[in-house]
Amino acid sequence: MNLPITVTQNELMDILINVAPTRPVFIWGAPGIGKSALVEQFAADMGLPCVSLLGSQLAPEDIIGIPQIKGETSEFLPPKMIARKEPYVLFLDELNACSQEVQKAFYSLIHERRIGEYHLPEGSIVIGAGNRAQDSAIVKTMSSALVNRMFHVQMKADPRQWIKWAQNNDLHPWVIDYIIQRPDHLFSEPPKTEEPFSTPRSWHMLSDALKEYGAGKKDLPGETLKMLSYACLTPSHAGMFLAYTKSLKNAHMLDDIIAENAKWPAKPEDRDILYFLAQSFRAKLVTELPKSKQSISGNMLSFVFRAKAMIKELSAINFEIAQMVVASDDDSALPEWFMLEVIRDLPRLVNK
């Protein structure tokens, strides 16, 4: 399932608070964007324990329990972790990865909040989650009966909210600063081949590794940093992150260049740094330039003039990288009014 509307972490939390107490919610989303962590946080905010079941590892008896003879009849005894006396949040993770038999076992639990004779305590909440078919994950078709029993919402990774979370949870400063400069690298769609790819979870994993190796407190060999980066991230993002760490040592930071306290690195051996800074510069332009020229304030006008000067300076060092900064991109295009300014002042850069 791929819903036409996606929501951020904060928006999803609001949905859970308002919908989940009365209707079971199913959260769709790519691997590693924080579905499980958000449900656990929701349970904590509600003051309820969270019991997680992993659908891909369940058998029907793990849900409905086993039969026990009582007198002349028998009854099913549900598992101890489900059959609780106090209300709780039941999180059915990877629900669409379980077999059809397990899905059937979930029907009454999701729809009627019961398993056999056992009813979930009043105030209990049921939440499901799973990956999409295009995520190259273990996914099975959910029956229409199960789909129709749940409120469906699709989660997306939001860089601003993740940065705030990362700061509050003391992630490695390199990771936080890099995502501030390249928010578009927080998440990439799962590849068709078996290789690492960037997600909020993988950036958190890289942060943990950097801390364990003492990155920033002592010099790490370049090969070690390379190993750590390529073990967690999309290959192109890993290369850019390495360029970022190199730029820290050489003090060629984008803010310094904008403030005219530094210049674009021009040495051939610093070409990777130049590429990283140019990519970050483009991302900053896309994010900060207003869509309408009429919305430009005094400070923004100064930034526009400086931005055009920086593009001109960059083109003198590397024409192809300067072209990359102004290249048309449907997903992250520069405002039309700014492109007209560039065409007027630097026609050769755009027309090539």
N, C-alpha and C positions, 0 to 999 in steps of 0.2 A: 504494500500500500504506500502511495506517495501522495499525501494530502496537498491541496493547492495553497493552504495557509500554514505557515510555520510560526512558532512562538519561541521567545527567549526563555532563559531560566526563570527570570522574575515573573514573566507572564504566565509560565506554566505553574509556578508556585501559587499564584493567585487562582488559577483554574482548579488546582487540587484543593485549595482551602474552600472554594465555593461549590464544587461539583462532587469531589470524591466522597464526602460524608454520606451522600444520598445515592450516587451512581458510581459503579466501577469505572475507572479511567484506564485507557490503554495509551501508553506513551510510545510513539514511533520515533526512531532516530538512528543515525549512523553509530557504529561502535566508537566508544571512547569520548563521547561528548558530555557525559556526566549524568546520564539518566538514573543510574543506581544511587549515586551520591545525592542527587536532588531528592529522591524518594526518602532516603535515610534522614536527610535534613528536615523534610516535611514531617516525618514521624516524630523527630525530636521536638520540632516546633509545636506539634500538637500534644506533646507530653505522652506519647504512646510508644511502646516497644515496637520494633520492626522485625518481622519474621520474613526472611527471603527464601524463596524456593526457586531453583534453577530448572526451568522447563526441559532443557536438553538432557538433563540427567535424571528425570523422573520416570517412574513406572506408575500405572494406574493405582496399584496398591499403596503407593506412597501418598496418595491423596485420600482415597476412600477407606484405607486401612484394611484390616484382615477380619474375617468373620469369627465370632465366638459364640458357642452354644450356651444359651441360657434357658434351662428347663427344656421345654419342647420346641423352642424357637431359637433362631440365631440372630445376631445383630453384628454390624460392622463397627469396629472400634477404630476411630481415626487416629492418626499419629499424634504423639504427645506434643510435638512442636506446634501442631495446628489446634489441637483440642485444648484451648486455654479458657480459663474462667473470667479473666479480665480482658477488656477491649484492647485491640492491637491493630497495627497496619500489616496486612498480609500482602507482600510484594511478590508477584509472580513474574520473575525475570525470565527473559527468553521464552515467553509464553508461546510465541509462534514458531519455536524451534522444537517443540515436543510433538510426539506422535498423535495421530487422530484419537487413539484410545485414551491418552492422557488428557487431550482436549475435552473429550466426552466427560471424563471424571471431574473436570472443572466446571461443567455447565451449572449444576445446582449450587456449587460454591460461589460462582460469580453472580448468577441470577437470583438465587434464593438465600444466599449466605448460609448454606448448611451443607453438611456431609452426612448422609444417612439420617440418623436421629440427632446428630449433634448440630446445633446452631451457633454461629459466631456470636460472641457476646455483643449486646447492644452497644453501639458506638464504634464497632470495628470497621475498618476501611479496607477495601480490596483495590489494588492497583496492579496493572500488568504493564509489561514493556517488551519491546523487541526491535530487532533490526529490520531494515527494508530489503526487498529482494535484490536491489541494485548494489547492496553493500558487500557482496561476496561473502556473506556470513551464512551460518546454518539457518535456513528459513524454510518452513513448510507452510502450505496454504492453510489458512484458518477457515474453518467452516463458516458458512453464512450465519448459522445459528449463534456461534460464538461471537462473530463480528458484531452482530446486531444487539448483543447484550452489553456492549461497552461503549463508553464515550471516548472517541478517538481524537488524539491531538499529536502533532508532529513537532518535535523539539529541534532547535538549531543552536549552534554555538554562537554566543554573542561576545566579541572581544572585550568590549568595555566592561561588561559584567564579570567576565572571567578575570580581567586584570585586577579589578577590585577584590575579587575573591582571592586571587593569588597573593596580593599584598597583605590581606588579612591573615593568610595562612603561611606567611613567611617562605614563599618559594624563592629560589635562588634569584638574586637581583639581575643576573644576566638574562635569564629567561623572561622575567617581567619586562625589562627594558627593551628586549628584542621585540616582544609582542606589541609593546607600545609603539615601536617604530614600524613594525610590519604586522598589523592586526590581521591582514589577509592570510597570514601564514599560521594562524591558530588552528585551522582545520583544512584538510584537503580530503576530497572524496576517496574512498578506498580504491586502491588500484586493482586491476584485473590480475596482475601477477603477485606472487608471494614476496612482498617486501614491506618494510616498515612505512608508515604514513603518519602525517601530523594530525594530532587530535589534542584536545585539552588533556586527556589522560597521558598521551605520550610526552607532552611538554612537562607535565608533572613528574613523569618518570625520569626525564632528562634532568630536571631540577634536583631530584633525589640523588642521582648519580653524580652530578657536579658537586653537591654538598659532601658526599662521601669521599670524593677524591680531593676535596679541599680547593676546588677551583676558585680563584680570586684571592685566596689567602696565600697560595704558593703557586709558582709557575708550573704548569703541567706541560709535558711534551706535546708537541703538535699532533703526533700520532695518537696519543691518548684522547685528546679532545675530538679528533676526527672519528675515532672508534665510538666514543660515547654519542656523538651527534648522529652518525649514520645508523647506529643501533636503534634509535628511537623515532627518527623523523623521515618525512618524504625526502628523497635524495637531494632534490634541488633546494629544499629548505635547509637541510643539513649543511650544504655548501655555503649558503648565505649566512647561516649562523656562525660558521667558522670564520667567514670574512668579518663578521661583526666582532667576534672575540679578538681578531687580529687588529681591528680598528681601535679597540680599547687601548692596546699597547702603543699604537702610533698616534693616539689623540686626535685622529681625524673624525670628528663627530659632526653629524649633520647640523645640529644647532649652532655649533661654532662657525661652520661655513656660512650659514644664513646670516649670522651676526657679523660676518666679515672678520672674525677672529682667526679664521683658518681658511685654507684653500683646498680645492679638489686635489686629492693625491694624484700626482702626474707620473710617478715612476712606474716603469713597466712591471716591476715586482709587486706593486700595489694595485694591480689591475682588478683583482678580486675585491679589494676594499672599495675601489671606485665604483664597481658594479653594484655592490651592496648599498652604498650611499645613494647612488642614482635611483635604485629601486625604492629605497626608503623616501627619497625626495618626491618621486612620483606618487607614492602612497599618501604622502602628506598633502600634496596638491589636490589629489582626488578627494581627500577627507575634508580639507579646510577651505578650499575655494568655494564661494557661494555659487549656486546655480545661476543666479541672475546678477548681472553687472550692477544693477541698481542697489543691490544689497551690500555693496562694498563700503566699509567704514574707513576712517582715517588710517588706523593701524593695518587694516587689510590692504589698503592701497599701497602702503610702503612695502608690504610683503609681496604684492604682485610685481612691483618694479624690481625688487630684489630677485624674485623667482625668474623673471625674464633674463636678468643679467647672469644669473647662475647657469641657466640653460646655454647662454652664449659662451660663457667660460668653459662649460663642460664640452661643448661642441669643438672647441679649439684643442682639447686634450684627446677626446675620442668621439668622433662624429657618430658612430653607430650607437654608442651608449646614450648620447644626447637624443638621438632619434627615438630610442626606446622610451625615454621619459615622456615624449609627446605623442607616442604612437596611439592610434585609435584602438580602443578596447571596449567592446559592448558591455562587459561586466564592470568595468571601472574606468569610464571615459572622463577625460578632462572637460570642464564646462566649455560650451561652444564659444562664448565670448572671449575666454582666455585663449582658445585655439586661434581665433581671429587675430588676437594681439600677436601671437607667435608668428602666424603667417605673414602679418604685416612687417614685423621686425626681422624675422629669420625665415624668409620664404624657402630658401634652399633646404633647410632642415626638414620642413614638412613635405615638400614636393618630391623629395627623393624616394 
